[in-house]
Amino acid sequence: MGELPKRLLAWLARLLPQQKVQGDGAIQVGKVEGDMQVVHQHFYAPPAMRANERTAAQKEVLAMLKQLDKPARIKVLDFMRREFGTGMVIELAPEQVFRARRYVETINSRKRDSA
């Protein structure tokens, strides 16, 4: 292609509206005739589990936590932060929920034994 057509195409491109890919999950759909060049592709992981999507095991651990006194509850949360990097039951994977539950049960049994 000669220099003049390239300049003309560049000038026309500046006149046309520009599309921008913005935000999570932005997708552009359209019809392309001729060659196409993909500039950006963004793929996002699905959002983390929401509060209303708790598993039964997570609900049980939360209920068990509510029954503990404040010092014992803090002990469990410290354990979770140390072992799993979070103090939130909803962020735990199933095997982590199992370990947290066992920890709560151990604390409960020690309290009963000492009482």
C-alpha positions as CSV (number, residue, x, y, z in Angstrom):
1,M,0.0,0.0,0.0
2,G,1.3,3.4,-0.8
3,E,2.1,6.2,1.6
4,L,-1.0,8.3,0.8
5,P,-3.6,5.5,1.4
6,K,-1.9,4.7,4.8
7,R,-2.1,8.4,5.8
8,L,-5.7,8.5,4.7
9,L,-6.6,5.4,6.7
10,A,-4.9,6.8,9.8
11,W,-6.8,10.1,9.4
12,L,-10.1,8.2,9.1
13,A,-9.3,6.0,12.1
14,R,-8.9,9.2,14.2
15,L,-12.4,10.4,13.1
16,L,-14.2,7.2,14.0
17,P,-15.3,6.6,17.6
18,Q,-12.9,4.5,19.7
19,Q,-14.0,1.5,21.7
20,K,-12.4,0.8,25.0
21,V,-12.5,-2.5,27.0
22,Q,-13.3,-1.5,30.5
23,G,-14.5,-3.2,33.6
24,D,-14.7,-6.8,34.7
25,G,-15.8,-9.2,32.1
26,A,-16.0,-6.5,29.3
27,I,-16.8,-8.2,26.0
28,Q,-17.0,-6.7,22.5
29,V,-19.1,-8.3,19.9
30,G,-19.3,-7.4,16.3
31,K,-18.8,-8.4,12.7
32,V,-15.3,-8.3,11.2
33,E,-14.6,-8.4,7.5
34,G,-11.0,-9.2,6.5
35,D,-8.1,-9.6,8.9
36,M,-8.6,-9.2,12.6
37,Q,-6.0,-8.6,15.3
38,V,-6.9,-9.3,19.0
39,V,-5.3,-6.8,21.2
40,H,-6.5,-7.7,24.7
41,Q,-8.1,-10.7,26.3
42,H,-9.1,-10.5,30.0
43,F,-10.4,-13.6,31.8
44,Y,-11.5,-13.3,35.4
45,A,-12.1,-16.1,37.9
46,P,-15.6,-16.4,39.1
47,P,-16.3,-14.3,42.2
48,A,-15.8,-15.9,45.6
49,M,-18.6,-17.6,47.3
50,R,-21.2,-15.2,48.6
51,A,-22.6,-15.2,52.1
52,N,-25.9,-16.8,51.0
53,E,-24.0,-19.7,49.4
54,R,-22.4,-21.1,52.5
55,T,-22.0,-24.8,52.7
56,A,-23.7,-26.9,55.4
57,A,-20.2,-27.5,57.0
58,Q,-19.5,-23.8,57.1
59,K,-22.8,-23.1,58.7
60,E,-22.1,-25.7,61.4
61,V,-18.7,-24.2,62.2
62,L,-20.3,-20.7,62.4
63,A,-23.0,-22.0,64.7
64,M,-20.3,-23.6,66.9
65,L,-18.3,-20.4,67.0
66,K,-21.4,-18.5,68.2
67,Q,-21.6,-20.8,71.2
68,L,-18.0,-20.1,72.4
69,D,-17.1,-17.4,74.8
70,K,-15.1,-14.5,73.4
71,P,-11.6,-15.7,74.4
72,A,-12.2,-19.1,72.9
73,R,-13.7,-17.6,69.7
74,I,-10.6,-15.4,69.4
75,K,-8.4,-18.4,69.9
76,V,-10.2,-20.2,66.9
77,L,-9.9,-17.1,64.7
78,D,-6.2,-16.8,65.5
79,F,-5.8,-20.4,64.5
80,M,-7.6,-19.9,61.2
81,R,-5.5,-16.8,60.4
82,R,-2.3,-18.6,61.3
83,E,-3.2,-21.8,59.4
84,F,-5.3,-20.6,56.5
85,G,-4.5,-16.9,56.1
86,T,-8.1,-15.8,56.9
87,G,-10.4,-15.3,59.8
88,M,-13.5,-15.9,57.8
89,V,-15.1,-19.3,57.7
90,I,-16.7,-18.6,54.3
91,E,-13.3,-18.3,52.7
92,L,-12.2,-21.7,53.8
93,A,-11.9,-24.7,51.5
94,P,-13.8,-27.9,52.5
95,E,-10.7,-29.5,54.1
96,Q,-9.9,-26.3,56.0
97,V,-13.5,-26.1,57.3
98,F,-13.0,-29.7,58.6
99,R,-9.8,-28.7,60.4
100,A,-11.5,-25.6,61.9
101,R,-14.4,-27.7,63.1
102,R,-12.1,-30.1,64.8
103,Y,-10.2,-27.2,66.4
104,V,-13.5,-25.8,67.8
105,E,-14.6,-29.3,69.0
106,T,-11.2,-29.7,70.8
107,I,-11.6,-26.3,72.5
108,N,-15.2,-27.3,73.6
109,S,-14.1,-30.7,75.0
110,R,-11.2,-29.1,77.0
111,K,-13.7,-26.6,78.4
112,R,-16.0,-29.4,79.5
113,D,-13.1,-31.4,81.0
114,S,-11.9,-28.4,83.0
115,A,-15.3,-27.5,84.3
